[in-house]
Amino acid sequence: MTLNVGSLTLRMLKSLIILEEPMIEVKNLVKNYGDFSAVQDLSFDVPKGDILGLLGPNGAGKSTTMKILSAYMPATSGSVKVAGFDVFEEPMEVKKRVGYLPELPPLYLEMRVREYLEYVADLKLVPSAKRKERVDYVMDRCALHVNAKRIIGTLSKGFKQRVGIAQALVHDPEVVILDEPTVGLDPVQIVEIRNLIKDLSGTHTVILSTHILPEVVMTCQKVLLINHGKVMVNDTIENLTANSGGDTLEQAYLKIVAGESIAHTQLNV
Amino acid sequence: MFRTFNTIFKREFRSYFYTPLAYVFIGMFVFFMGLVFNSFLQSYLMYTQQSQFAASPQITIDRLAEAFYSQTHVLLLIMIPFFTMRLFTTESSQNTLSLLMTSPVKTMDLVLAKFWGAASIVLIMLAMTLVFPSFLFFFSQEGAQSAGPDLGIVVSTYIGLVLISLTYVSIGTFWSSVTESQLIALVFTFFSIFGLTLISIWSESTTGVLQQVIKQMSVSEQFTTFAKGSLELKSVVMFLSYIVFFLFLTNRSIESRSWRA
């Protein structure tokens, strides 16, 4: 009896610790491509259920960071933990729990939409009994039912992008990593996809990169601004705008990335 | 894991039939084989009418069958690079390799599934040529001096052809994994396969151990032992080691992709 109680408290303690443990934990991450250093000493945490906006100019290291987080490629040094698993030590466990949409959606152009999503579900080890349900769900959320039988290569850019988002969500991953998810979408679709991402918060941990700043304000709780592979700001949107003395995220962004002068001209225009 | 292998294999196999390419190639292969078989029958008829061969028709038909199967070998040699050139090249150019690399897929499962995808198409193509020896068996006269081919030789020849095809497919799989261009994969596969076949020519100008080594490495040299009806363990082992070696290289090449991505 005492033993039982003991193990119970131990389990409760454990679950407490796990609750407190962030979903994504990046420590001193460095990635070099030959002489070029894409990411330099990046550290940040993302708690479970949060949506983090990854911002920064082109070549800042956003895509590189996302590739490392999804266990697509190894880091030069530093440690990355996703859902409690080290991406280098246990990449298979991480891959089961991560949905990743790269900049260029990974689509087999000669396959049909539904066929492709079923294939991805199989790849991600979705149980066969749940496959139909999951595929239907993501097709619903990404408004793909009309095009279920169309060949992906014949779809417009926006639809291809939606198939890409659907493939990242089909296995109901704990962590969703989206590299510029709303590129090429029309205004209505953008709103739909933003709502979809917002709905993920709480149950899923999301990292999304984008150049559309209002999108960050609408969907994300926190912002990670990186430039030249280094963290410039890691804060909530309110704090970021308040600390920089500007009114909007755009002004704050310009001040941090481009310096005062450009931000000022931007204000006058 | 078997499920992953199965998923990738099924997609790979189906992908040959998304475009008419596979139909065209298999059709062409069977058509040319038919032409070759036709000329085989004609020369057989011609020989049997000459008196000195009539005494031992068995020898004649097996000789001709050997020539027939070396033609099959040449056709396979030309066809296989076309079936393997897009295996990994399109995965890179469509960025779908990133999907595979971020899914819980072991690289070896991926490589084996890709290899079997292409290999099964080639084996189906090869199976279609079984119609020709069956034809001979079916129409050969019953009796003491029957004109049918030797069953043992046919079996050992087919084992040889299967092993050669798998070797060529593994070479093609490897070259498709090192480049994003289908054309480069095609050309390199051609050169490697021709090299393995023609290496025996080089052995003529060498002597001693080197000559022996080259002879053992040559695919065409090994194939003739199968076509003559002898099933040698060392030949089987050589083909299997070629296959394992190239699949191992492919595995390494795909794994190294993620380091360079």
Contacts between the chains, C-beta under 8 A, distances in Angstrom:
chain1	res1	chain2	res2	distance
A	67	B	261	6.5
A	70	B	102	4.7
A	71	B	102	6.4
A	72	B	98	6.0
A	72	B	101	5.3
A	72	B	102	5.1
A	72	B	258	6.4
A	72	B	261	6.3
A	73	B	258	4.7
A	73	B	259	6.7
A	73	B	261	4.4
A	74	B	258	6.8
A	74	B	259	6.5
A	92	B	104	4.9
A	92	B	106	7.8
A	95	B	102	5.8
A	95	B	103	5.9
A	95	B	104	4.5
A	95	B	105	7.9
A	96	B	104	4.8
A	98	B	102	6.7
A	100	B	98	7.5
A	100	B	102	4.7
A	102	B	95	6.2
A	102	B	98	5.0
A	104	B	95	4.5
A	105	B	95	7.4
A	106	B	94	7.0
A	106	B	95	4.9
A	106	B	96	4.5
A	106	B	97	7.6
A	106	B	98	5.1
A	106	B	99	3.7
A	107	B	94	6.6
A	107	B	96	6.9
A	108	B	11	7.6
A	108	B	15	7.6
A	108	B	94	6.6
A	108	B	96	5.8
A	109	B	94	6.3
A	110	B	15	6.6
A	110	B	18	4.2
A	110	B	19	7.0
A	111	B	11	7.8
A	111	B	18	7.5
A	119	B	7	6.6
A	119	B	11	5.6
A	120	B	99	6.9
A	120	B	103	7.7
A	122	B	3	7.1
A	122	B	7	4.1
A	123	B	4	6.9
A	123	B	7	5.8
A	123	B	8	7.5
A	123	B	99	7.3
A	123	B	100	7.2
A	123	B	103	4.4
A	123	B	104	7.9
A	123	B	105	6.4
A	124	B	103	5.6
A	124	B	104	7.0
A	125	B	3	7.0
A	125	B	4	7.7
A	125	B	104	6.0
A	167	B	99	7.0
